[in-house]
Amino acid sequence: MHSGLAQCSAVFFLLLSWVHYAGTSAFAQAGQAELTGTVADEAHAGVSGAIVTVTEFQTNDTMTVTTGGDGVYTVINLRPGLYTVAVEAANFRRFRREGVTLGVGERIRVDVRLTIGTVNEVVTVTFAHRDRQSRTSHPESLHR
């Protein structure tokens, strides 16, 4: 009888631990935001292996991800706030978008179109207003 009680207690403890962990994990993600998009070249083909760095303006905390084979990236669990998105890839100019605002629970899309050049050249796009729609950058539309 003791072994049955011990097994039951062990299962109950494991179940209770799992419920606690799941609840804590969900709570930790509550209030977070997500940034996603596609990095493409001038011909609209996805750029694989591009390095996307997201920097929070206030704390200077950074998160870095690499695009997949189709050029898609996603950065999760970001605190609401103001961010800069920078993208680097071999044989392309660096891209930098400033003023990306993330709110609680938002999933903002920042698509990037890279232009051929060297990483020493930088295309910078700055948002002066809060646009809640999907955001797409096209550097070729900037005045030089």
ZICORVEN-V875357 format. One record per backbone hydrogen bond with DSSP energy under -1.0 kcal/mol. CO is the residue of the C=O (numbers start at 1). NH is the residue of the N-H. If there is no record, write none. Layout:
# ZICORVEN-V875357
co=CO nh=NH
co=CO nh=NH
This chain:
# ZICORVEN-V875357
co=1 nh=5
co=2 nh=6
co=3 nh=7
co=4 nh=8
co=5 nh=9
co=6 nh=10
co=7 nh=11
co=8 nh=12
co=9 nh=13
co=10 nh=14
co=11 nh=15
co=12 nh=16
co=13 nh=17
co=14 nh=18
co=15 nh=19
co=16 nh=20
co=17 nh=21
co=18 nh=22
co=19 nh=23
co=20 nh=24
co=21 nh=25
co=22 nh=26
co=23 nh=27
co=24 nh=28
co=25 nh=29
co=26 nh=30
co=29 nh=32
co=32 nh=105
co=33 nh=78
co=34 nh=108
co=35 nh=75
co=36 nh=110
co=37 nh=73
co=38 nh=112
co=39 nh=47
co=40 nh=114
co=41 nh=44
co=45 nh=41
co=50 nh=67
co=51 nh=88
co=52 nh=65
co=53 nh=86
co=54 nh=63
co=55 nh=84
co=56 nh=60
co=61 nh=56
co=63 nh=54
co=65 nh=52
co=67 nh=49
co=68 nh=71
co=71 nh=39
co=72 nh=68
co=73 nh=37
co=75 nh=35
co=78 nh=33
co=81 nh=102
co=82 nh=57
co=83 nh=100
co=84 nh=55
co=85 nh=97
co=86 nh=53
co=87 nh=95
co=88 nh=51
co=89 nh=92
co=91 nh=117
co=94 nh=123
co=95 nh=87
co=96 nh=125
co=97 nh=85
co=98 nh=127
co=100 nh=83
co=102 nh=81
co=103 nh=106
co=106 nh=34
co=108 nh=36
co=109 nh=135
co=111 nh=137
co=112 nh=40
co=115 nh=93
co=118 nh=121
co=121 nh=94
co=123 nh=96
co=125 nh=98
co=135 nh=111
co=138 nh=141
co=139 nh=142
